[in-house]
Amino acid sequence: MRKDKGLNGDLDRLPMLTWILFLKFLDDLEQVRETEAVMKGKPFQPAIARPYRWRDWAGQMTGEELIAFINNDEAIRPDGKRGAGLFAYLRSLQGVNGGDRRDVIATVFRGVQNRMLNGYLLRDVIDKVSGIHFNASEEMHTLGHLYESMLKEMRDSAGDSGEFYTPRAVVRFMVEVTHPRLGEVVLDPACGTGGFLVEAFTHLEAQCKTVKDRETLQERSIQGGEAKSLPYLLAQMNLLLHGLENPRIDSGNSLRFPLREIGDKDRVDVILTNPPFGGEEEKGIQGNFPEDMQTSETALLFLQLIMRKLKRPGGKSPQGGRAAVVVPNGTFFGDGVCARIKEQLVKEFNLHTIVRLPNGVFAPYTGIPTNLLFFDRSGPTEAIWYYEVPLPEGRKNYTKTQPMRFEDFAECIAWWPLDTRAENEHAWKIPASNVLKYNAEGNLLSVNLDIKNPNSVETLEHLPPEQLAEDIIKKERRILELMEEIKAELGRAEA
């Protein structure tokens, strides 16, 4: 298990609001699906049967009767009969051959408890939520507001747990440049509240043209993993809200499987993720990894998992799988196990791009500098491109109230295509051999990915005097060459 402090304080109320919204939204969604089925003359099988649907009980019970119905294994139901309590019923749901919405509901409610023990206050909350109709387009913004508030509270509480919820601008940028294509499988093995998966789903949905395309999107495009019950529930609701009818989110620790047992059938086309960093994994989880690659550091274990889960080149995937991963700066210069993992990344994968994010992107959750790794399985790394995203003019860092915007990536996106890239004040390229250091016997000494921008003023200020002088001379020579070229062009024009 991951060692973390979890949620506390005011957030004890958050699971209550989440499961209530979840059941209300699900009931509205099922009523829409039922109406559609009737209009098409097709049978409809609801995920939740009477009298456990929201519409059956939400306005019918109050006080101790309501609490007993929700919490107890057995209780008097809204229809007056004695039977399973609400949560007991929901936890017992089982889909046909697995893989439908009932399995999702059962898994969600195995990790949820009703913390509100005052049945009259709970009825007040339920009455307010009943006034929101998620099948009415004009009220969808209400759900969006409530939901974003919950996610914000989740993010604000996450700083001590090693999990930092990724800003929307960063998520959107990573999806944009990785460009998942319809028919590919997208995975986030540490999906939190589902931000990467929702953005990937939206990106793929824009590519749908036919009914078959939509079947592909719904049935075999999105996969995730999240071990914590509350983010897991939020991810399910997030994906359902955005149109994925049966989210395939694994509720176990994605690191629980021995690495050697992950074969071709388990590999995917695209991985987009921000794995927890700063967390620790127990010995049992570490034992799933090669002996010389075992560590308690969660981020390093996830990096190994990501490499293992990418498709090999071949067939419809000549480049193999590709990944975009958020990593802390410490990963760049770490030694020991960290160095061996990076050596594998550079020698067995194509680490083609590293994007260095500016200060404060993850404020207020952490001040740790962060980076984005982009790699694929097309072959070993020959050269690594770096791009340093600058802060907007006049800013010293991003803050909670002035976060990063997607527009701040505009220049990087314009620069991105590999066949047109060029070095500039924000972009530079180094040979892969420059980051790998070995001793005379061929043993690995270090793998340093912490390469500073050679074009920045700060870097130039710290160069040795002789190198600084040499750089100045080179620039002066280039200026003279350009002046001579301009002079020659003017001469030809006059002639």
N, C-alpha and C positions, 0 to 999 in steps of 0.2 A: 504494500500500500504506500501511496505517497504521503509523506509527512507534512501536514500543514495545519493551520489553525482553524480553517473553515470559516463559517459565517456566525456572527453573534450580534448581540445588542438589538438595535431596531430591526435588523434583517430577519429576526425571528418571525416578523409579520409577513415577510416577502413570500415564503412558500405558500401561505394561505391564499394571498391574492393571486398567485400564479396558478394554483390548481383550480381555483374558482373560475378564473378567466379561461383556463384550458377547457374545462367542462362546458362552459357557456358557449365558447367558440365552436367546440366540437359538435354540440347539439345544433347550433345554427347551420354549420356546414352540412351535417347529415340531413337536415330538413331541405336544404337546397338540392342535395344529391337525390333525395327521395322524390322531390318534385320533378327533377329532370328524368328520372327513371320512369315515373308514371307517364309523362308526356311521350316517352319513347316506347311505351308498352312493355317495359322490361321489369323484372322483379328487383326488389331492393332489399338487401340484408343489412340492417343497422348494426353498427359496432356495439352499441349499448342497448339492451332490451328494456321494455317496461318492467317495473316502475323506477328504473335507475337513470333514465334520461333526465337531463336538467329540467325539461318542461314538466316532468312528472312530480318532482319533489321540491324544486327551488322555492315555489311560492306557497307550498302546502304545509310546511312544518316550521316550528320555532321552539325556542327554549331548550329544555332538557331532551325533549323528544327529538329535536333536530340533531343535537350532539350525539345522542345514542345511535340514531340512524347512520350518521357518518362514521363514528368511531368504533362501534361495537361489532364483534364478529356476527352476532345475531341481534335483530331488533325488529320492532314493528315498522313495517314499510308504509309508504304513502297510500297504498291500496288497502291498508288495514290488516294485511296478512303478516305473519311472522316469517322472517327469512334472513338471508345474509345482509349485513350492514353494507353501506355504500362502498367504503374502501375495500372491505373484504370481497365484495362482488367484483369490483374493478380489478383487484389483484389476481382474481381467478380466471379472468378472460383468456381465451386461447383461440388463435386463428386456425383456419383450415390449412393443414400442412405448413403452418408457420408463415410469416411474411405478410400478414395483413394488419390493419389498424388496431385490431384487438390485442395483438402481441405488443404493439407499441404502448397502448394504454396500460396493460398489465405491468410492463416493465417500469413505466413512469411511476405508477402508484405504489410499487414495492419500495420506492425510495422516498415517499412523501408521508408526512404526518400532519394531521390537523392540529395546529397549536392554539387555535381559538377555542376556549372552553366555555365561553359565555354564549349560549345559544341565541340570546336576544340581540347581542352585538353582531354576531355572525349573520343573523337574519337581515339586519340593516345593510351589511355589506352585500349580501346576496341580492337584496332588493335593488340596490344601486346598479349592480352589474347586470341585472335582468333588464334594466332600461337601455342597455347597449345592444344594438342588433347588428351582429357581425355579417349578416347577409344583406345589409343595406349599405350601398356604396357611399352614401353621404355621411355615414357614421364610422367608416373605416379609419378616419383620421383620429377618432377617439381611442380606438384600440392602439393605434400607432403611438399616441402620446403616452398612454398607460404603460405600454410595453417598453418604450424607450426609457421611461422613468425607472422601470425595474432593471433594465440592463445597466443603466447608469449607476444604480445602487450596487449592483453586482460588481461593476468595475471599480467603484470607489472603495469597496471592501476587500479587494483582492491583493493589495500590496504586500501582505505578510505571508502569502501562501505560495509564492513562487510562480503565480500565474498572473499575467498582465494582459488585459483584454485589448486586442489590437484596434487602434483607431480606424474608423471607416475609410478614411482617405488611403491609408496604407493597404488595407484589404483590397480596395477597389483597384489600386495601382498594380498589386501583385497579380490579381486575376486578369487585368487588362493585358499586361505584357506576357503572361504565361499562355493566355488565349486558349482555354479548353475548347475543344471542338465536339460537336454533337456526335455521339457514338463512343466517346472516350469516357473512362471512369475516373471521377475526381474523388480524392480521399483527403480528409483532415483527421489524422489519428488522435488529435488532442483538440477537439472542435469547440470546447467551451459552450457558449450560447449559440454557436452555429454561424457566425459572421462570414467566414470564408465560404461555407457551403451555400448559404443564401445568395451571396454575390456570384458564385459559380453557377448556381441554378438559374439566376436571372440572366447571366451571360449566355448560357446554353439555350434558355427559352427563346431568346431573340433569334436563334438560328432555326427554330422549328417552323416548318412550312406545311407539313401534312399530319394526318392522324397518326401515322406510323412514327413520325419524328417525336410526337408527344408521348407515345408509348415508350420509345427509347429513353426519353428524358425521365419519365416517371418511374420506370422499372429498373434501369441499369446504368444510371449516370452518377448518382451521389451516394457516397459512403462516409461515415464518420465514426468516431469513438470518443466517449467522454465518461470518465469513471465517477465523477461526482454527481449526486442525484439532482441537485438544484440546477446547475448548468445544463445537465442532460434534459431535464424537463423543459427548460427554456429553449434549448435547441430544437426539441421536437415541436414545440408550439411555434417557434420562429419559422421553421420550414413548412409546417402546415399552413401557417398564415400566408406564406409567399407562394403556395400552390403545389408543394410536394406532398402528395396525399398519403404516402406510406414511407416516412423517413427511415432509412436504414442506418440507425445509430447504435453502435455497440456500447452497452452500458458498463463494460468491464475495462480494466486497465489495458490499453493497447500494447503494453510492454510485457504482458503475461505469457506470451508464446515464445518458446525457444526459437532463436533466430534461424538456426539451421533447418527448422521444420517449415519455414516459409518458402513455398515453391512457386513455380510459374503461375499456377491457378490463383494464387493469392496476390499477384502483382497487379498494379494499376498504371494508368497512363499519366495521371497528373496528381501531385501532392502539393497542397497549399496549407501551410500551418504555422502557428506560433507556439511551439512546444513550451511547457513550463520551464523556466530556468530559475535556479536558486533552490529548487526542491530536491529532495533526496529519496532514493528508492531503497527498499529493504534488500537483504541478501538473497532472498528467494527470487526476486525480479532480476537482480544482477546476474544470477546463475544462468539466465536464459541467453547470455551473451558470451562470445569467445573469451577464454580465460585471460588473454592479454588485453582485452578491450572492456573489462568489467570496471564499473565505476558507480558511485552512488548518485552522481550528478544526472538529474533527469534529462536535461537538454542534450547531453552527449549520448545517452541511450536512445533517445528519440531520433537523433541524427543517424545513428546506425540503422534503426528500424526503417527510416525513410529511404536510405540507400538500398536496403534489402527489398523494399516493397515496390521499387520502380521496375517497370517492364523492361526486359532485355530487348535489344534491337532485333527487328525481324518482322516479316509479314506486313501488316498495315502500319507498323510502327518502326520505320527504318532508323529513326534516331533513338528509339527506346523511350522509356518514360522520362518525365521532366518534373522538377520540383522547384518551389519557391518557399524559403524557410526563413523565419526571423531568428536571429541568434544574438546573444549578448557579446559585447566586445571582448570579454575575457576568453571566449572560445578561440579568438584569433591568435593569441600568443600563448595559450596554455600548453604545457609540456606533458610528458608521460603518456598516459592513455589518450589524453586529448590530442597529442601530436600524432599518435598512431592512427587515430580515427581520421584526422585531417590528411594524413599521408594516403590513406585508402581513398578518400574523397578526390584528391588531386590525381592520383595515379590510375584509378579505375573508373572515374566519372569525369565528365567535362564540366568543370566549374568555370563557366564562361563569363559570369558577371557577378560582381559584388556591389551592392548599392549601400553607401554609407549614409545613415540618417542623421539629421542635425540634432542639436540639443533640445530636450523637452518634448520629443514626440510622444513619449509614454507618460508625460506628466499628468497627474501627480503621483502615479503608481510607482514609478522608479526613475531615478536619474541616471541609471546605467546606460551608457551609449549602446545603440543597437544597430544592427546591419541586416541586410537581406541577401541571402545566398540564392543564386539561380544556377541550377546544374541539371544535366541530363545524362543518359547512359550511352551516348553516341560514341564514346571512346575516351582515352585519357586526356587530361587537360594539357593543352599546348601553351595557351596564354590566358591570363585573367584580365578582364576589363574591370576597372573600378569607376564608379560614378559617385561623386559626393554631392548630395542634394543640398543646395545652399538655403540658408534662412532667407525669408523675404527681406527686402531692403529696409533697414532701420530696426530690425528685430535682433535681439540677442539670444532668444530661445523661444520655444513654444511653451504655452501654459495651458492649464485646465480651462481657462476662460477664452484663450485664443489658441485653439488647437491647429494642427496641420490641416490643410485643405487639399483636396484632390488636384486643384489647379496648380499647387506647388510642385507637382510632378510633371508639369507640361513639357518643360525643356528636356527632361530625361526621357519621356515617352517619344518625343520627336527625334531624339538621338538614338533610340533603342535598336532599330533594325541592324542586324550584325553586318550586313553587306555594305552599309553606308556609314558605319561608325568612324569617328575621327577623334583624336585627342584634342582637348580644349581645356579651359581653365577649371572645369569640373570633372573631366574624364581623362583617364590615363590607363596604359596597358603595360603589363609586365610578363615576361616569360615564366611559365610554371616552375622552371628550374630555380628561379630566384628565391622561391619560398621554401624549398626543400634543402636542408643542410645535413650532410653526413660526415662522419669522421673517416680517417684513412682506411679503416677496416670495413667501411660501408655500412656502419650502424647509424641509425637515425639519431640525429642530435636535436633537431627542432623543425617545426613547420610554422613559419610566421606569416600569417595573412594580414597582419596589422600594418599595411603599407600606407604611409601618409601621402597625401596629394602633393606631388612634386611641384605643382604650379601655385600652391597657396603661399601667401606672404609669410605665414607662421613657419612653414617648412623651410622656406628660403632663409629666414632669420636664424635657423638652427643648423644650417649647413656649415661644414668646415670652411675656413677662409679660402683655401686653395680651390675647393670645388665651387664656391660662390663666385670667385673671380673667373673661373673657367666658364661657368654658365653665362656670366655677363659678356665675356668675350664672344661666345657662340652667338648670343643674341645680337651683339653689335655687328658681327660678320653677316648674319642673316639680313639685318636691316640694310647694310651696304649692298648686298646682292640684290635685294628688292629695288633699291634706288637705282642701281645700274640697269635692271630690267625695265623699269619705268622710263629711264632716260633713253634707252634703246628704242622702246615703243614710240616715244615722242619723236625721235629722229626719223623713224620709218614713216610716221604720219606726215611730217613736214616734207619728206622726199616725195 
